[in-house]
Structure formats: C-alpha cells, structure tokens
C-alpha cells in the first residue's frame, strides 16, 4: 500500500475556557482523538452539523490552530509542532478555500495582486513567470477574458466569481492538499454545482488530495471518494461515498440521511425520523458514546464506555457498539 | 453595489474632492498657503529672516513704530500720513545741498533745504534726523529751521554733532520743542490748553483748534526743513537723512520695534504648515502602527502597549509641554519632537486597536496566514491599507490643532526664540498692549493667517471625510 499523503493520529484540539481568575481551566474539546489517512489524489468529504468540530479539524490540519495532542504527518514528515519558519514549505503544499468569498479576498487589492501574493511570499519565479502563472490560473477557473478580470477589484465581481478567484489563489502554489471549508454554502444554489464540478475537475486533473468540509450530505456525491461523518468532535463513520449513502451503519448517519429533504411531493407526508435533542456540550461531553443521549438504539455500554472504531470491511469503519463483536 | 472610492486612484480622488464645495475651498486655500510658503522660503531665506527679525544693522530705523498697514487708509477713508524720507545723498527734486567755502579760511558754509509736500490727515508719528558727517577736530555746527506752508521761516534749534553718525531725535528734543511751542504761542497769541506734541506744533493749522490736541488739524501743503551750518576743515562734509515717520506702512504694518510684520506673517506660513503637517502625520502614523501591532499580536505585546497608553493618558499633555518649554528654551523643531514623543501612546491607539481586532478575524487574514504571509506582512500589507483610508480625514483635520498648539505656546512666550511666527507676533502685541492702544491690525493679521490655515485643513478634512466615510460603514 502506498504511503498516505496525510496521516492524522489521535489529533485533539482543546480550547481552554476560563470561568474566573482562580478557577481550574476547563477545556472545550472541539476535536477529540481523531485519526484518519488521506491518500494522494483522493477527495474526502468531512460532514457534520455546525459545532461538530469539522472546521476546527480542517484548521488544525493546516496548522492555523496549534494542535493540543496527537500527530499530523504530511508526506512522511511530522508537522505537528513545527515553528512558523519551518512550516513555510507546508504552507506551499497545503492550502485553504474558505466559506465566505466576500471576506476571503482583501478588498484593496486587485485580482492580479491577490493571486501574486502567495507567489511573492514563496519567491516563485520572476515578474514574467508570475504573470504567466496568474493568467493561467485565472483561465483554469474560467475567469475569462483573463486580462479583464486580472485588474478588477473584488467588489466588482459576483460571489461565484470571487470563489473562483479564491480557488485560483488556493491552487496557484500547486499544492498537494486543499482543504475547502464549506466552499459553496454562501453561494447561490445556481452556481454551487458549477463551483463544485470545477473544483472536482481541477482536483482530478492535478491529482490533489482534497478535504471538502460541509454540512450538506447532498453535495458530497459530486465530489468525493470518501465521506467522513463527524459528531461532537469525534469521527463517527468512514466509508466510500456510495457505500455510505446506500448503506449507512451509524445511527447518526442514518438520521442525517433521513433528514435530507425529499423532492418528491408523494413523500411529503412521510414522517422523518430526526433524533431528538441537540449536539452535546463539548466542555462536558456525555460519557461513553457521545451520541447516546439522542440514539434510538442506546444500550447500557453506550452510556459507560466510548465505542472503538470497528472495521466493517471495504474501508467502511464505524464507531458504534452496535457492531462490536462480543 | 457601492463603489469604494479610494480604490479609483489619485486622479479620480481629486475629481471627487473637487465635487464638494468644501473640497474646492480647502484645496484652494491650501494651494494659496503652499504658494506663500514656497515664495517665502525662496525670497527670504531662513538666515535672512532671522537677521531681519532681530533688526541687525539698524535696518528698521527709518520705518515708523506701530504703523498700521497702508490699506487701512482706504478702509477708514482718511489719508493717513505715510513715511517721508528725505536724503541729501539721494539727488531728487526738493532736496538741495550746497557747500561753499568761506574765502580766507578753511571753513565751509553748508546749506541744506528739504522741500516736501504733506497732503495727509493727521500728524506724523515722529521726526528724526540722521547725520552722516566727515570732520577732523571740530564737529560741524548746525542750525535747523522749519517753514510751514505760506509761513515764515523760524529756527528750531542749534545743534553740534556729537559723533559722525549722530541721530537727532527731534520729537523728544526739549530745545526744538520749546521753539516750536513758542512759534505757536506767537502765532495764536494764546497758550495751548493741553500739551501739544511737537508734531502738532509743526504740522498743525494755526487757529483756535490747535489749542487742543484733540481738535488740532494738519495743515496740508509744502513744508521746508532747512539746515544751515558751518563746517570746519578742508574735507569736512555733512549729509542728512530726515525721516518724517508716518502712521501707515507697508502691506502689514510694523510693530513696536519698527519691524515689518510681513516678514513674520510670511515666515509664519511655512513654519505653521510644516509644524502642523509633520506633527499630525507623524502622530497618526505612529498611532496606526502601534495600534495595529497591539491589536494584531495581542497577548503580552498588547498588554504592554495598552498599559503604556493608559500611563501616557494620565500625563497631562499641555502642562507637561509648557513645563518643558519653560525650563529649556526649545526651538520649533525640538517642540515638534516633544509633541510627537508626548503623543506616541495616546488614545488614538485604542480606537485603531479596536478596529484591528475586528479585522484580524476577517477570512482574508486567515487565508493570508494559510499561504504563509508573515505577521509583519499581514500588519503592513493586509491590515494597515484597510484602515488607512478612514484615518486620512482625521489626520488632515488634526493639523489645525497642532498649528494652534504651536501658536498657543508662542503666545505664552514659550515658542521658538529665533523664528518669527504668528504666535510670536500675537505675543508681542499682547505684551505691548496692542488692543488697549488700538493697534488692532497687530493682533488681527496673525490671527487671520491662523484661521485661514485652520480653515484650509478643516475644509479639506470635511470633504475627505465625505469621500471616505461610506467605507467606514463597511468596516
């Protein structure tokens, strides 16, 4: 088996919360004990509701947040605790596409300058080479005619166009890993698929590893080979996209899939099984399985012990006592 | 979608500025002040300005004391007396000088006759005679006569030169005064009711009105000042410059030391502009940088900067400045440095910091970190350009404050000891009781210049504010 591009081992990101000057600090465990491997050229979707820690996980992997525990191994190198100067090569290899295209670009720079910044920081090429690369990048995200777009300012573009610029910026250093954090959730429905297919196309063409963070299971099928389901800081289920959608194992995944609106009016009266309650507090998570307070199948052991990751074969893994062979 | 205007470039910004009335006026006034400054610095270089203001070489001696500006005549509709300078060394109509040897001796007879027209209302402020003589052992002996229009010649006094470059202050000479008064009494047959200055005796209409200073009128016509004398020695010679000082002089008038006020008014312009602009720009940029660093880095850096700012806020700025200026006579550039140093950590930092703490969380900053931008790069290329535009109008608007601060210190007598500035003129006026004595021009002229400067920058600031403010809502 080939060496994975990214290996995350027992990664934790805890935020310190202080109630008072002398009280013991509490920890908000946004990401707790997460492990997975990402192969070269593979796209995965990281799905979870808001507050599940999926954004924090993405940011920690990019080292925009300092990991609390665990290890991040990228391309065979441990980058968990590297200092900013030693990280420069990683900044070139891993990049970020953000949710809000309106805020993601500095309003006082034109598009050309925005795309030139990463090249300048990493001292890529001379003036002429940079120019060529910027124009090519704009062409790739189909902002043509390139000469027109290059010297516009962000406020002159639409949301979809801005997100294309953001994607061009994320790809201009030719990274091996791109983390896209809800890249289409703030866009009009009409341009979402366009942006997603564009990203998918570029991902396949360049064989980039891609982590697509979303709360929307329905968009993942356009995109990824794998789906990771995250709940309250834990990875709950990992499976190939088709397998997960057709054969969800974890009760939480089943509930998520059931909650997708059905466009068929025939089914409008059908009752949706949505688990009661809300995601738990991350400062004081429930003992055992974090989903047990809302789980229809909760057993005694679920309340006492955290379930292990259970391999169901074919890469399908699930963190649930239901599948434990005892 | 609204157009963020500052991104349209300098030319467009200027056009935008000119679409506001206050912008046009502010820019016009500013250009005027800049033109005055450039002219001044070229026409009267720094060293010359200082030597002029100190009156080196007695250059102001034939200027009147406390004379109003000449255009006052048109304002009040009275033909106020101007300066009359008569000099035997300058050949012109009305000046006669004759030296004739007395046969059989080596003495010479001197005859000087100054004829001048006096068409003015009111009396001259002073009369002085400046002598430029050459002699060996014995000083020339002179007799001075005065002839009123249509009147008889009468002798004012005898005078023996005390030095080759002697000055006869005719206005305060008792002998001349006695003769002039005697002439008046003889002409009118009465003693005057009040004391008559010699200028009134010499220039007044000789009737009942002259007996009282307040009703005396000047006699318009051709006057003569005659000097007869005897020179002793072959090469003895005397030249005379007679100055009948007026009551108006020049474009700006003169002060108590006969100095031309235009020098101070002109030199005050570049000084005020340089002081205000430098102080305001330096202080704003320092605040911008420190505030941004404080807000962006947070943690210990922020803690130190914020506590320092709070300590600075407790130090009373003006009293401290006055204290320093009192102990050490500071030049204007030192005052500027002290003002900037005293404002390094001031409340402006707090507002910048608040703004930066907000911008720090913007996605584009996170994106920049993700592609490896260093903290310094983020501070200077990502945050400061974002908050600079709303700060510019404030920076321009703060300039008058610093101009007034400098003037205020000068008025208190704490300004630059050498440079002529507007504040110093007001200080002179104040210590010499200008308003009490009615020398309004002395106070009003520098005040007008101060207000003009303040107005120029304030109006420019208002206009810029209107242009930049829509951005503020977006921040």
Interface residues (C-beta under 8 A of the other chain):
Chain A: X62 X64 X84 X87 X88 X91 X92 X94 X95 X96 X98 X99 X100 X103 X104 X105 X106 X107 X108 X117 X118 X121 X122 X153 X155 X156 X166 X169 X173
Chain B: X1 X2 X3 X4 X7 X362 X363 X364 X366 X367 X368 X369 X370 X371 X372 X373 X374 X377 X382 X385 X386 X474
